[in-house]
Amino acid sequence: MKNNKKIITHFTDEYLFHIIIYLFSENKLISRQSIKNMKMLFSSLSLTPYEKSDRSLARLELINVLIDIRLKGISSPDLLLNSLDDINKFSDEIDLLRELIKEADCLTDDEIKYINSDTSDRITFIELYRYKDDITDLLDRLDDEESEERLSVTNEKIINTLSNLLGKCKKIKTEQDNSAPIDIGGDNFEEEMINVIHEIKQPSIFLKTGIKYLNELLDGGFEKGRCYVFLGLAGGGKSVLLLHIGRWIRNYNRNFKTSDPMKRPMVVYLTQENTRRETIERYYSMEVGNDDLTNMSDEEILNKIYTKTNVKNSDNNIILRILYKPNKSINTDYLYKLYEDLQEEGYEMVALVQDYMKRINPVNPTGEMRFDLANIVDEFKTFAIDKNIPVITASQLNRTAAQTIAEAVQKNKSDQLSLLGNHNIGESWGINENADKIILILKEYNPDDGSTYMSFMDTKSRNKRKKVSGSVLTTFAHPIIDDILLVDDYSLTEPKSIRSIKQERVSKVATPILNGRKITDMEEDDNSMPF
């Protein structure tokens, strides 16, 4: 696919004139994303249709210069003129341009919305046009009897190319749909403000977990349209936590209201780490206990599940679907197909829990893990916004984090998670850049009584954290039993979590154990880490 392919399209002088006025306008409907879309559009144009018109060429040149200035953060008409005055080519036209500023104030909101929408449609067309030759070439191979390429390989190339194209088009649409501002004191204030207030008031905007302190750390729960990433060490309980999150969303968000009242809500736990059998065994242990299922009848197992869980409760209308896909067998575009398939089945996906990030492909793999992970988070975020649901996943901390914790354990230090931070995310800066919230997790032990905790630490939040007991909650530790059961305390009066393991300890006893393994016996799985 040739990204530098120029598009032959013709704008009238009148349309170009309106674009210049648009770029001088301070209308709040013109966001930075709107200007970026303009940049993509006009940098892709072929000048061939305009070569016989000096006026058109001059206007196109002015448009490109104005776009670059606005992308530097300058939107004031006077400052735009000053910037143009510094460019010799436009210095003689300043008086004329000053008259244009008066025209800019005359653009209506509807006219601005039309230009925004038209620009979005045109750059979508540009993406389609750029892929035209590649798609045609791939389709021709299907009819080429002399082609040595296997049909399966050609099919895969076609699917990947179309997936990449659809991903880009969806991202353009999502960015356009979420760029409308709210003018405090403006004409659209009441209508847009009421719409947002209604969204905030919806009881289903936050999905609760089974841990009080985790809900606080999440500013109330998992929020619609957000991407959440939990980071932990290899073998540090990421899969256990993600499965708990799936069951918590089902168990503690009763009477959930879907956007389509004809659909039943469903949280999808998409595992690419453990098989369906392994996941069901873990789920049983979390909900019922560590029974030896091989010595129990089918009826005994089901009766225990029905007795100890709310599977049959009529007011708990959320379904938890456990879905297994092999490692690297799908890319993020599969999520859209999954969502649509559930719609046809009569379900509305209300949350996606994916285990875990390294196991899924981005739409367009680069071959470098750090770039792929950045793209995956970005595509998760786009999916979350497009479907208005939370997407929850996990990834690994880097080698430095493992070494830091190993040294802390050997020195008998408590609250080991506090030694880590954003620098332990690794080379994939894109995770930190694109995720809405990043929470570090770590299994820690209290050698005084042998108890085990999973510690949580918030390293990035787009929202202001709520307060617990008069102070801002950024970290806590929660009891975990048998390395699998995080104790639910949502329905209890007092939380089971503690603010600090160090505060709980009464003496210092060296216990050189990390994630259930002796330091000296730890597996050499650094090569499996992406960072």
N, C-alpha and C positions, 0 to 999 in steps of 0.2 A: 504494500500500500504506500503510495507516494504522498507524504504529508505536504510537500511543497508544490503540488499540482495546483496551478492557478485556475480559477473558475471564471468562465466567460458569461457575464450577465450584464445587463444594461440598466443603469439608473438614469432617470431623466434629470435634467439640470434642476428642475423644481424639487424633486425628491432630495437631491444632494443639498440643496439650499435649506430644506427643512432639517436635515441631519446636522448641518452647521448650527442652526438655531438651537436644536436639541442639545448640542454639546456646550452651548453657552448658558443653558437653562440650569437653575438651581432647584428644580422641582425634586421633591423627596422621592418620587417614584423612580428616579434615575439612581440606581445603586451602583456600587463598584462592579458588581457582577454584570450590570447592564453595559458598562463601559468596556469590560473585558470581552463581552459578546461582540460589541462593535469592533474591537481590535481584531478578533478572530475573523469577522466578516470582511472588513476592508483590507486586511493584510493578505487575504486569499483571492482578491479580485485580479483578473487579468486587465491590463490597461489597453489592450488591443481595440475594444469597441470605442474608446475615447480618444484615440490618437489624432483624429481630425478636428477635435474640439478643444481649443486652448482653455476655454472657460471650464469645461468638465474636468480637465486635468488639474487646473488650479484648485478647483473645489475639492477634488479627491486628495490633493497634497495637503490642503489646509485641514481637512477632516482627520487625516492620519497624524498630523502634528498635534492637533487639539486632543485627540485620543491619548497620545503619549503624555501630554501635559496633565490631563485629568487622572491618568493612572499613577501619577506622582502624588496625588492627593489634593491637587489644586482644582477647585470647583467655582471659586468666586470669579464672576465675569471680569472684574477689574484686574485681578491677578492673572487671569488667562491672557488678557490684552497686554499686560506688562511682559509676560513671557514671550508673546508673539513679537512684541516690539524689539526684543533682544535679538530676534532672528531677522537679519537684513532683508530677506526675501519678502517678509510681510510688513516691514516697517512703514511702507508707503500706503498700506491699506488699513491702517489702524482707525482712521476717522470713519471709513466706511463700515468697518467691523463694529465700531462703537454704536452705530445706528442699528446693527443687527441685534444688539443686546436688548433693545426695546422690544423687538419682535419675540425674543426668547420668553419674555414675561407673558406673552399672549398665548403660548401653547397651553392647551387645556389638558387636564388629567387624562381624558379619553384619547387625545392625540399622543401623549406620552406612552400610554399603555399600548396603543396600536404600534408605535415604533418599536417598543420593547418586544412585543409579540412577533412582529414581522422579522425582527433581527434574529430572534430565537428560531423561527421557522427556517430562515435562510441558512443559518449555520448548521441546522439539522440536515438540510438539503446538501450542504457542502460535504458533510461527513458521508452521506449516502453516495454522492457523486465520486468522492475520492476512492470509495471501495468498489465502484462499478466495474472497473477493468479486472480487479482481482477476482471478484465474484463471477464475472463472465468467463474468465480464464479457467477457474476451477470447475464451473459447470460444463465447459466444453470438454474437459478431461473425461467426464463421465461417458461421453459419446465417442471418445478417441479409442478405437480398438487397438491401436498400436502403442498406446501408453503402457509403459512398463511399471507404472506405479500401481500398487494394489488398491482396489476399490475402497477398502477400509481406511487406508491412509488418506485418500482423496476426500472421503466422507468426513473424516476428522478435521481436515484442513478447512472444509466448507463450514462445518459447524463452529469451529473456533473463530473463523473470520466473521461469520454472522453474529456470534455471541459478542465479539469485540465491538462490532458496529452497534448492536442493540444496547450494549452497556453505555457507550458514549452518548447515544440518543436519549437514553433514560436519564443520564446525568444532566444533560442540557435541559430537559423538561423539568427535572426536580429543582435545579437551580433557579429556573424561571418562575416556577410555582411558589417558591419561598422567598422571593425578592421584594414582595410588596411591603411598603413601610406603613407605619401608623403615624399620622401627623397629629401630635398633641396640639389641640386648638385649631386644627384644620377642618376642611369640609368633610373628610371621611372619618374623622375621629370617632364619633359615636358608633357608627356601623362596625368599623374594624375592631374597636375596643371591646364592644359587646361580644363579637365573635370570639376574640381571644379569651375573654372572661368566661364564656361558656365552655371553652376547651379546658380552662384551668379548673372549673367547677366539676367537670366530669369525674365521677368517683373512680373511673377506670383509667385515669391518666397515669397513675402510679401503681405498679404491681408490687405488692408486699412480699418480703421473704419471711422465713420462720425465725429470724434472729432480730431482736429489738435494736441492738446497736448497729447491725448491718443496715437496717432500714434508715437509721439516723445518718449513717455514713453516706448512704445513697440519696440523702435529702428527701426522704419519704418513700423511696422504693425505686424500682426500675421505671424510667419515664419513657413515654412514647417518643419515637423519632430519635432516640439516642443510641450510641454504640458504646458498650462497656467492655473493658479488657481487664482480666485478672492475670497477673504475672506471678509465676512461682518457679521453684527449682524443679529439676527432673525428679519425678517420683514424689513431688511435694503436695499432692492432693488436689490438683487442678480438676481432674475428671470427677473426683468425688464431690467437690464443691459444685461443679456445673450440674451434675445430676440432682443434687440437693436443690439447686435453684429451680430446676424444672418442676420438681415435686412441690416446692414451696409455693410457686406461682399458682399451681393447681389447688393446693390445700388452703391457702390463706387469702384468696381473692374471690370469695363466693358472690353469687348473684352478679357476676360480671356482665356488663352491658356492651354488646357488640355494636359496631356502627351500622351493621345490617341486622335488624331484629329477627330476620328469617334464618340467620346463621348461628351455629353454636360455637362458642369460643374454644380455641385450641392452642396450647403451647407446644411447640415442636422441640424435642431434644434430639438434635442431629449429631450422632456420634460417629466419628471416623477413627476413633482411638481404640474402643473396645467393641467386641461383637455384641449382637443382640442378647445372646445367652449370658455373657459376662455382665452386661448392663442390667438385665432382669434380676440376676442373683444379687447384685449390689442394691438394686431398688428394694428387693424383698428384705434384705438386711437392714436397710434404713427404716422401712415402715413397720416391719414385724420383729426381726431379730435374727441372730445367727443360728438358725436351725439347720440341721442336717437334712436337706430336702430329699436325699436319696432314701431315707428311712421313713418317709411320710407318704401317705396316700394323696392322690390328687384332691380328694374331698377335704382332707385335713388341711392341706396347704391353702385352698381357697377359703375355707372357713376362718382360718387365722387372718388372712388378708381382709376379709369382710368384717371381722370382729375388731381388728386393731386399726383399720383405716376408714376413711369416709368415701370409699369408692362408690357406694350406692346412695349417698346422700343426695336428695333431689335439689337442695339449694346450692350444691357445689357443681355448677354447670360447666366448668372448664375441663376439657379433655387434655390429658398429657399423652402425646404421641411420641414413642421412642422409635427412632428411625436410624438404621445403620447403613452407611455407605463406605466402601473400602477406601483406604488411604489414597489420595490424589486421583480418585475416580471421577470427581465432579469439580466444576469451577463455580464461582459465585453467581453466575447467571442462572444456574440451576435453581436458585432460591426463588426466582420469579415464576418458574414453571411449577415449583412445589406449591407456592402460594395460590396460583391459579387452579391447580389440581384440587387443592383443599376446598376452594370455592365451589367447584363442581360437585364435590362430595357433600356440601352443605355445612362446611366449617369456615370460620374466619380465624386466620392465624393472628394471635394477639401478642406473641413473643417468640423469638427464635433463640435457642441456646445451642451453640455449635462447639463441639469438642474435637479437636481444638484447632487454632488458626493455621498451624503449619501443615495440617492434613488436607486443606482445601486449596485449590488453585485459583489464582486471579484470572480474570477473563483473558488477559494477554500476558502470559508468563514472560519474564525477562531473562530467566536463567540465573539471576542473583537473588538469594533469599531475602536480603535486606530490602531490595526494591519490591519484590513480590509481596512481602508482608505489609509494606506500606500501601500497596495497591489493594490488598485484601481488606485492610481496615477501611480504606476510602470507599471501596465498593460495598462493604457492610453498612457504612454510614449512609450511602446513597439509598440502599435498600430500606434501611430503617426509616429514613425520611419519606421515601416514596410510599411505603405501606403504613406509615405512622405507627410503628411498633418498636419496642426495644430489641436490639440485637446484642447478645451476651456471648463472649468467647474468652479464650485464654491463650497465653503464650508463655515461653520460657524466659527466665532471667538469664543473664550472661554468665560466663565462667568466673568473672571477678566476683559476682554475687555468691557463687558456691564457695569460692575460696575465703571470702570474708566471713561467711557463716561458719565454715569449718573451723577457722581460727577462733571465732567467738565461742564456739562450743568447747574447744580444747581449753580455753581460758575460763570456762565456767561462767560466761556472761549471760545475763538474762536480757529479755527484750531485744533479742538479736535483730528483729526486723527493722528496728530503728536505725541500724547501721547501713541500711540500703536506701536507695533513692532513684531518681530518674536516670542517673548515670548508669544504672544497672539494667536498663531496658536493652542496651546493646547498640549495635550499629544501626538498627532499624529505627531511625529518628521518625520515620513516617507513622509508627504506632503512636508515639507521643503527640505528633502533630495532628493526626486525624481522629483519634478516639475522643469521646466526650468525657469519659472518666476512666482513670487507670488506678487499679487497686492492687497492691502487692500482698501476697499471702505467703505464709511460712508455718510449717509445723514446728512447735517448740515444746520443750519438756520442762516440767518442774521436778528436779531431782529430789526435792524434799519429800514428796508424796507419790512420785511416779506418774502424776497426771499429765495428760497431753492436751495441748491447745493448738488451734489454728489462729495465728495472728493475722490481722488485717491492717493495712496502712494506706490511706488515701494519698496519692502523689499528684493527682490532677483532677480537678473538678471545674466544670463550667458554671456551676451554681454555687451560691453561698451556703455553707454548711450550717445545719441547725445545731442548737446547743443541747447538751445533755448534762444535767446537774450543774448548770451554770457555766460550763466551759465548752469550747469548741472541740468536737470529737474528730480526731484525725487518725487515731489508732486504737485498737483494742484486741483482746485475745478471747477466744471462745472455746469451751471444752469440746473435745472430740473423743469419742469412745471407740476402742478397737480399730483405730485408724480409718473409720468409715462413717460413724454416726455423729454428725454435728447436732447437738442437743437443741431441739426446738424450744423457744421460750416466748414466742409471739403471744400466746394466750395466757402467759403467767403474769402475776402482779409485778414481780421483780425480774430484771434481766439475769441470765446466767453468765453473761460475759463479764470479764474483768478489764479494767483500764490498763493494768500493767502486771506482768508475771513477776517482775522484780519486787513489787510491793507485796506479793503473796508469799514470797519466800521467807523462811525463818532462819535458814542457814545455807551455806554454800557447799554443795557437794558436786564434785566433778563427775559429769556423765558424758563421755565422748561419743554421743550418738547424734546423728543427723538424719531426719526423715526415716527413723526406724532402723537405720543401719549404722554400724560402727564406722568411724571415720576411716580406719585403716582398711575396711572391707568395702568401701564405696566402689560402685561400678565406674568404669571409665567410659561414661556416656557423654563426655564433653563433645565428641564428634557429632553427636546427634543434635546438639544445640545449634540454633541458627545464627548465634552471634559470636 
